[in-house]
Amino acid sequence: MPFINSKVSVSMSKEKKDAVKAKLGQAISLVPGKSENWLMVGFEDSYDLYFQGNQDGPTAFVEVKVYGGASPDAFTKLTGEICNIYQEELGIPQNRIYVKYEAVENWGWNGSNF
């Protein structure tokens, strides 16, 4: 039950959103037990983000929420892949991307909790 939400300072076309979503769908498998089958993805583009006190370049804040949790190693691998995806697809330099992880104990779906 992962959810990846992105706030990016750049504008994203539907085609770009689809491309990033597809790559995130592949990348989530770096976290054991997670797959695109349960992945939800959200985008907030053209978002006002200041990094290091400025808006001098494209910037991204990516939140990854997972039911249960994962090892720091799995999250480190996913961070690397997320940074690659956002740099390749959106032109956001890796040094202007933050990735935040949250392990969620209680997760609801379809009228009940897991």
C-alpha positions as CSV (number, residue, x, y, z in Angstrom):
1,M,0.0,0.0,0.0
2,P,2.6,2.6,-0.9
3,F,1.7,6.2,-1.8
4,I,4.1,8.5,-3.5
5,N,3.2,12.2,-3.6
6,S,5.4,14.7,-5.4
7,K,5.5,18.5,-5.1
8,V,7.6,19.8,-8.0
9,S,8.3,23.3,-9.1
10,V,8.1,22.5,-12.8
11,S,5.0,22.1,-14.9
12,M,4.1,18.5,-15.9
13,S,2.1,17.5,-19.0
14,K,-0.2,14.4,-18.8
15,E,2.5,12.5,-20.8
16,K,5.2,13.4,-18.3
17,K,3.0,12.4,-15.4
18,D,2.3,9.1,-17.0
19,A,6.0,8.5,-17.7
20,V,7.1,9.4,-14.1
21,K,4.2,7.3,-12.7
22,A,5.3,4.3,-14.8
23,K,8.9,4.6,-13.7
24,L,7.8,4.9,-10.0
25,G,5.7,1.8,-10.5
26,Q,8.8,-0.1,-11.4
27,A,11.0,1.6,-8.7
28,I,8.6,0.7,-5.8
29,S,9.6,-3.0,-6.2
30,L,13.0,-2.0,-4.7
31,V,11.1,-2.1,-1.4
32,P,10.5,-5.8,-0.5
33,G,6.8,-6.7,-0.7
34,K,5.7,-3.6,-2.5
35,S,4.5,-3.4,-6.1
36,E,2.7,-1.2,-8.6
37,N,-0.4,-3.3,-8.0
38,W,-1.1,-1.3,-4.8
39,L,0.8,1.9,-5.6
40,M,-1.0,5.2,-5.5
41,V,0.8,8.2,-7.1
42,G,0.0,11.9,-6.8
43,F,1.5,15.0,-8.4
44,E,1.4,18.6,-7.4
45,D,3.2,20.4,-10.2
46,S,4.0,24.1,-10.7
47,Y,4.4,24.2,-6.9
48,D,6.2,27.1,-5.2
49,L,9.3,25.5,-3.6
50,Y,12.2,27.4,-2.1
51,F,15.4,25.4,-1.5
52,Q,18.4,26.9,0.2
53,G,16.6,30.2,0.4
54,N,15.9,30.5,-3.3
55,Q,14.0,29.3,-6.4
56,D,17.1,29.3,-8.6
57,G,16.3,25.9,-10.2
58,P,13.8,23.1,-10.5
59,T,13.1,21.5,-7.2
60,A,11.1,18.5,-5.9
61,F,9.8,17.2,-2.5
62,V,8.8,13.6,-2.8
63,E,6.9,11.8,0.0
64,V,6.8,8.0,0.2
65,K,4.4,6.4,2.6
66,V,4.4,2.7,3.0
67,Y,2.2,0.3,5.1
68,G,4.4,-1.4,7.6
69,G,7.9,-0.3,6.8
70,A,11.1,-1.3,5.1
71,S,14.9,-1.4,5.8
72,P,17.0,1.7,5.5
73,D,18.9,-0.1,2.7
74,A,15.6,-0.5,0.7
75,F,14.8,3.2,1.2
76,T,18.3,4.2,0.2
77,K,18.0,2.3,-3.1
78,L,14.6,3.8,-3.7
79,T,15.9,7.3,-3.1
80,G,18.6,6.8,-5.7
81,E,16.0,5.6,-8.2
82,I,13.5,8.4,-7.5
83,C,16.3,11.0,-7.9
84,N,17.3,9.4,-11.2
85,I,13.7,9.4,-12.4
86,Y,13.0,13.1,-11.5
87,Q,16.3,14.2,-13.1
88,E,15.8,12.3,-16.3
89,E,12.1,13.0,-16.8
90,L,11.8,16.5,-15.3
91,G,15.3,17.9,-15.4
92,I,15.4,18.4,-11.6
93,P,19.0,18.1,-10.3
94,Q,19.4,15.4,-7.7
95,N,20.8,17.9,-5.3
96,R,17.5,19.8,-5.4
97,I,15.4,16.8,-4.5
98,Y,14.3,15.8,-1.0
99,V,12.7,12.4,-0.4
100,K,10.8,11.7,2.8
101,Y,9.7,8.3,4.1
102,E,7.0,7.4,6.4
103,A,6.1,4.0,7.7
104,V,2.4,3.8,8.5
105,E,1.1,1.3,11.0
106,N,-2.7,1.8,10.3
107,W,-3.8,1.8,6.7
108,G,-7.4,1.7,5.5
109,W,-8.9,0.6,2.3
110,N,-12.3,-0.5,1.0
111,G,-14.1,0.2,4.3
112,S,-11.7,-1.4,6.7
113,N,-8.0,-1.4,7.9
114,F,-5.3,-3.9,7.0
